[in-house]
Amino acid sequence: MESQQKIILRMELQIGQLIRLVANLNERLDVVEQEQRESELHRVLQIKRISHV
């Protein structure tokens, strides 16, 4: 029985690690998406400036 409890505890710890990993990946994805939007906005503004010249 004790070995089953150790297995369950190990699985719970691994699940916790996976949850933290997914949360970190989501945060990094948010940062990348924000940078992409800013880059696209910057590009559009440059195109508009060039077209007004």
Secondary structure, DSSP 8 states (H G I E B T S, - for coil): -HHHHHHHHHHHHHHHHHHHHHHHHHHHHHHHHHHHHHHHHHHHHHHHHHHH-
